[in-house]
Amino acid sequence: FLADEFMKSGWSMKHLHKLIVMSQTYRQASVEHGAVSMEKDSSNRLLSHQNPRRLDAETLHDTVLAVSGKLDLAAGGPGFRDFNYTEAYAPIYDYITPDKPELWRRSIYRFIVRTTPHQFMSTLDCPDPANLTPARVQTTTALQALTLTNNEFMLQQSRYLSERIEGEIAESSARITRAFELCVQRKPTASEQSAALALVKEHGMSALCRMLLNANEFVYVD
């Protein structure tokens, strides 16, 4: 059907893409719904639901910056270098935490060092730039969870997100609602609101922001 539609549209890729993404099948959620249960179609052979997809390393990096309000959307121009370079017999590249505006640009403008992969990006399955990678792998490891929880970039952006929310809103419960809206595009449930209030009261707004940036709902596209 798609091949026939492709020819009828005059070989228009735009028409084909629009047809696919506007279809009922493509727009399904990964949660169970409809006549076919997840148990009957756990492998999704019948296309009864969407397969959850984790954000790739670059998209996750940019999304964290966008949510914290620090992403520089300027297009074009020279790239940025998030490392210190030392001239030696074998050049040394030391990656630094992006803590200034010129390092908050989209990942597409980041200089890539083929001999020294970026540890944060590599942990999140960013391909090795020294090798040909026709298709990306997607893994789920404990190291990824630890990186998203404890990496200095994530900690720093959690603080910036907290400062953004506290600068916008004064009331605690409204701040929590705003945090959920920014990170997961919805309001918190009653139980989430209660748990978040307790967390903020004990550890501060930054802890809630850190938790939300590590939630599956933030990291995965459902």
Secondary structure by P-SEA (a helix, b strand, c coil): caaaaaaaacccaaaaaaaaaaccccccccccccccccccccccccccccccccccaaaaaaaaaaaacccccccccbbbbcbbbbbcccbbbbbcccccccccccccccccccccccaaaaaaccccccccccbbbbbbcaaaaaaacccaaaaaaaaaaaaaaaaccccaaaaaaaaaaaaccccccaaaaaaaaaaaacccaaaaaaaaaacccccccc
